[in-house]
């Protein structure tokens, strides 16, 4: 059944690519100028819709993530402290998993820990279940609690018991595992 799924996913990908490319070609053929680079760019950046992130292979992830994102989320890597784009980020919104889009942390729970990584004291929940899972991590001669995305098992960072109230926890998270969605401002009209 595993190979059947892989083959059907590949075939669906070819069909989607073919349909999108055909519509791009039609649109550009009506104008007198056809841009091959645009055609190639559209074909290469298809969204990863309809795929179960837990069934994606290393090859699949390498195609949709940057090298840094892949290193952190798929190889349980750690970015250098004070280097991530969300370390000193203060906008209102939600921090999502870069791999699957799962809501992970609210900006309202973000705090300055001095660690060099984005830090949060609480996790987003869905139906009373936290959107992350915690695994014991014995790597590098230490005992830590690894934080992973509940939806796709992406490595996010680690959680420590030295955070502020109300939880006393510090979710120390790599920026490369996150994608920020700004809070929508309500119009006064």
Order of alpha helices (4+ residues) and beta strands (2+ residues): alpha-alpha-alpha-alpha-beta-beta-beta-beta-beta-beta-beta-beta-beta-beta-beta
